[in-house]
């Protein structure tokens, strides 16, 4: 197939959607497909073999819609997959919601990385959700990454056929060749008896960093020699609300007197991220809306076999059992999180069990499997689009 992917961000821009698109494109190309990517000018043009990146878009406006049509025709695309997350296209990009309609008669598929409504303009109100729904109604197919989004869209009228395909880890378990766990911990000033808790991802309100800080403070009061390392970029390239939230996190660190206990890596390459994940004793990901398989930070933790403390999912996920693949705590409950840190810190056996089952579960979410399921759905959409 000649596959087109449209994304608001792409490496080296910082962001989960861009990293996802990079991995999906490479995996589709490895299956023998020809992949073309249309993205922002800040992205890199070079990519993997058989992946062609057109980093041409200045703003997602009327001109971008025209660019997209020319790009699709020039590359004789058989299917076009819009990677949608409102923040990835910037605050003032309402016209991106017209892409599936403007790209008709091409077979278009919208992948929803979440169902957060776009900004659009002041007092847009219900128009924000209607704009999001237009991406599901005007496309020929819809991909969602988790059961919550699937159920929400399934309740709406006129939505294109839906397929749930989870995301994979954007970070492969591949640290640098000279990786030394003890040396890396020592470089961050972690004592031998220190318990290193990892947090991976941007500082975003939905990821529960404030809850985590209070949980670490609770664990310290319970006698745990706890240290927290914030792995990865601070705010990313797309969501402006992250910067304001990051400032509130800084204030909370000072208020809780945790400055001597918190380490930061800043934005680092994938191999370094992998090394830091492997250096942690546990990973804490207290999402405010509950854990789900749409979270790239969670998928990276599974792939690295990290003992993961995370929040109870909003809807039951049979793949996740408390005490096996994950250690679950109620969302936005710092005391429960602090007690979970203490429990794991005192039980190496439990950490080993969580690590074993996390790696086992991660085998279900390899990029080869994800790309094959995605390609199969594309073929179905193409066949339906060809029907009279």
N, C-alpha and C positions, 0 to 999 in steps of 0.2 A: 504493500500500500504506500501511497504518497500521502503522508500525514502532516497536517499543520497544527502547531500548538501556538496559541496566543496567550501571553502572560505579561502582567504589569511589571514584573521584576524577574531578574535572571542574574546569576553570578557574573561579576563579583559583587553585585548589589546584595545587601544582607536581607534575608527574609526566607521564611519557610516555603512559600509558594515557588519562589525562584529555585531553591534547592531541590524541591520536589520535581519541578519541570525538567531540571538538568538530569536527574536520575532516571526519570521516566523516558526521556528522549534517548538517553544512552541505551537503556534496556530494550526499547522498541527497535532501535537501530541494530542491536545485537541479534534480534530475531529476524533481521533481514529487511526491515522496512526503511523507507527513505523519509527522514524527519526534517521538517522546516519549522523554524521558530521565529515569530514576530514579537518583538519586545522593545523596551525603552532604550534610548540612546546611551544610557549610563551602563548598559550591560556590555559584556565582551562579545566580539563577533566570532572568535575561534571557539570550537567545541569538539565533541567526540567525532570519530569517523562516521560518515553518513548522516551527520547532524549539521544542518546549515542554519546559522543564526543571522537573522536580519535585525540588527539593533538600530532601528530607524525612527522609532516614534518619539517625538518631542513631548507631546501632550495628547491625552486620549480625548480628542475633540472631533469635529467633523472631518478635519484633514486626516485623522487616524483611521476613520471609517473608510475613506477613499483609499488610503494606503493599504488597508487590509484587503480590500477587493482586488486591487492591482497585484498585491503579493500572492493572493490565492490563485488568480488567473495565471500569473507568470510561472508559478511552480506546478500548475495543473494538479492541484490538490484533490484528493478523493474524499477526505474528511478533514474537518477543522475542529479542534478541541480547545475551547476557551477555558483557561484555568482561572476560576473566579474566586477572589476574595476582595471585598470592597476596599480595604486599606491598601492592597497591592497596586491599585490603579490611581491612588492619590485621592485627596479630599474632593477635588472639583473635576470629577470625571463621569458625569451622569450619562454621557453619550455611549459609554462602553456597554450599557444595557441594551443598546440597539444593534449590537454586532450580529447576533444570530439572524435578525430580520434583514439587515443590510447585506449579509453574506448569502442570502437565498439566491440561487437554488443549490448552493453547496450543502452537503450533508454536514450539519453542525452538531456538536455535542458540548454541553456545558458541564464542567466539573465544579461542583460547589465545595470549596474547602471549609466553608462554614456558611451559615445563613444569617450572619449579621447584616443589617440593612445598611445601605450606603448613606452618605451625608446628603448628597444632591444640592440643596440650597436651604436657607433659613425657613423654618416653619413648613417644611415639605410634608410632614405628617404621614398620612397613609400612602402617599405617593412613593415613599421610600420602599415599602414592602411590595407595592405593585411593580416598581422598577425591577426589584429582585425577581419577582415571579415571572416577569416578561422573559428573563433568561431561561426559565424552565419551560415556558409555553411556546416560545418562538423557535427553540432548538428542536432538532430531530431526535435528540436523546439526552438524558441527564445522568451524570455520575455523582453519587454522594459517597462520603468516606466513612459514615457511621450510621447506626440505626436510628438515632434521634432525628437527624436531618431527613432520612428516608421516610420516617413516619410523618413528619411535618409536611413534606411535599406531597406525599401520597393522599393527604386530606384535601388538597387543592384541586380544583377543576381545570381541565385543559392542559395538564402538565404532560410533557413528552415521556415516553417510557423511561423508567428509572432503573439503574443498576448500581448496587452497592459494591464498591471496590475499595478496600482499605489502602492507606498509604503505607510506605515502608520507611525505614530509617534513612535519613539523609546523611548519616555519619556511619561509615563502615567501621567495624572493629579492626582498625589497622593503624596502630600507633607507629611512630618513627622507629626505624631499626634499632636505635640505641636506647629505646625506652627502658627506664629503670624506675620501677614504682617507688621504691624507698627514696631514691635520689630526688624524684619529682616532689614527693611529699616534703622532704627536707628543704627543698628550694623554696617552698611556700611557708616554711617555719612551722610545720606540723610536728609536734613531738611524737616520740615512738608510741606513747600511750594515748595519743590524741585520736578522736573519732571524727573522721572527715566526712561531712555531709555535702553532697553535690546538688546544685540546682543548675539545670541546663536550659538556656533559652533567653529571649529578651525579657526585660522587666515589663510585664504587662499585667494589668489588674486581674485578668481572668486566670492568670497562672499562680496567683496566691503567694507572691513573695512576702507580703506583709504578714500573712498568717505564718509562713515559714519562720520568719525572724522571731516572732513571738513564741513559736514552738521551740526554736533553738534556745531562747532565753529560759523557757520552762525546763528544758532538758538540763541546762547548766545548773539551775536551782536544785535539780534532782541528783546532782553529783556527776553528771556526764561531762567528760573533758571534750566538749564539742567544738568543732570548727566548721565553718560554712564556706564553701567556695562557689562563687557565681561564675559559671562557665559560659563563655561566648560573648557576643556583642551586647551592648547595654540596651539599645533601643531599636536597632534595625533601620532600614532605609525607607519604610513606607508609612508606618502608623504614627502620626504626630502626638497622639495621646500617650504613647510610651514614654516620651521625654518628661512629661509632667508627672507621670506615675513614678518614674525613676527618681525624681527629685524627692518625692514623698518617702520613698524607700530609704534614701540617704538620711533624711531627717529621722526616720524611725530607728535606723541603726545607731545614730547618735543618742537618741532618747533612751534606747534600751541598753546603752553602754556596751555595744557589741563590736565597736570599731577594731578591737584587738583580735576579734574572733572571725572576722569576715575577710576573705581573700577574693580577688577579682582577676580573671584572666584577660578581660577585654576580648575583642574579636580576634580569633586565632584560626589558623588553617585546620582542615578536617582531621589531619593526623594528630595534631596537638589536642584537639577536642577529644579524640578517641583516647589518647594517653591520660587525660585528666579524668575522664569517666572511669577508666580502669583503676585510677589511683584512689578513688573514693571508697569508703566503707559502705556507703549507701547513697541512694539518690532520693531526694524528697521533692515531689511534684504535686503540691496540694491545690489542684485546679478548683476554682470556685464553683464551676458547673459540673464537677465530677469528671473522672477520667474517661476518656474515649479513645478509639483507635484513629481519630483524626489528628491527634497530637503528635507532631514529629519528635518532640523531646521525649515523650513516653516511648515511642517506637525505638529511638536511639538507645534508651536505657535497657529495653528488652534485648536488643541486638548485642549489647555489651555484657549481658548477664549481670546487670547491676541489681542488688537487692533494693527494691523500689517501695517507698512509702508514698501512697497517693490517695486521693479522695474517692469515696464510694461513687460509682457511676450513677448518673441520673436514671438510667434504665438498666435492667439486669444484663450483664454480659457473661454468658456461660463460659467463655474462655478464661475468665478471670476468677480465681478462687482465692479468698483471703487465706494467707498463710502458705499458699503454693506459689503462684506467679507474682503476686503482689501482697503487700501488707496495707489493708484499707483502713482509712479513718474518715469520720464525717467531714464534709466540706466546711471550711471556715471554722475549725475547732482547734485553736492553737494548743490547748492543754492535751487533747487526744494525740495531736501530732508530736508533742514533746514526749509523751509517754511511749509512743511508738518508737521514737529515736532511742529512748532509754532501753526499751525491750530488745531492739536489734543490736544495740551496742553491747548488751550483756549476753547475747546469744550468738556466738559464731556459727553454731549449727543451723540456726534459723536463717542466717544470712546465706550460708551455703545452699540451703534448700531453695530459697527464693532465687538465687543466682541460677541454679540448675534448671528450674522450671521456666524462668524468664527466657533463657537461651532456647529451650525447647519450643516455647510458644513463638519465638521470633522466626522460626523456620517456616511458619505459615505466611510470613509477610516479606518474602524475598522479592527483589525487583523483577526477577525473571517471571515469577508467578503473577505479579501485579501487571506487568506489561502484556503478558499473554491474555489475561482476562480483559484488559483494556482493548487490545487488538480484536479479540473475539466480539466484543460489544460494538466496536467500530464497524466491523463487517456486517453485523445485524442492522445497524443504522443505515449503512450504505444500501443494503438490499431493500429496506423499507422505503428509502428515499427514491429508489428507482421504480417502485411500483406505481402504476397509474392512479 
